C-alpha cells in the first residue's frame, strides 16, 4: 500500500534519509540517483538501494561486500550523527 505521498513506506526511495551499515560502520546519507557510497570493500550505488526493502542486503559493485539500508529512526539518527 502506498502512503499519501505515493511512496511505498517499506522500500528505500530517492530522497530518503537512510543509515547504511557496511562492515560494522554506519553512514547517514540522502539517497540520490548518480551518487554512491564508497567503502574500503566496495562501492554501493544509491540507485541499487532504491526500491529495495529496508534491512535487505545490497551487494557492492565488486561483489565483495554487502551493505544494509536501514530506515532512519530517532535512535539511529541520534547515535549516527557526528557530534561536536
Buried (B, 14 or more C-beta within 10 A) or exposed (E): EEEEEEEEEEBBBBEBEBBBBBEEEEBBBEBEEEEBBEBEBBBBBBBBBBEBEBEEEBEBEEEEBBBBBBBBEEEBEEEBEEEE
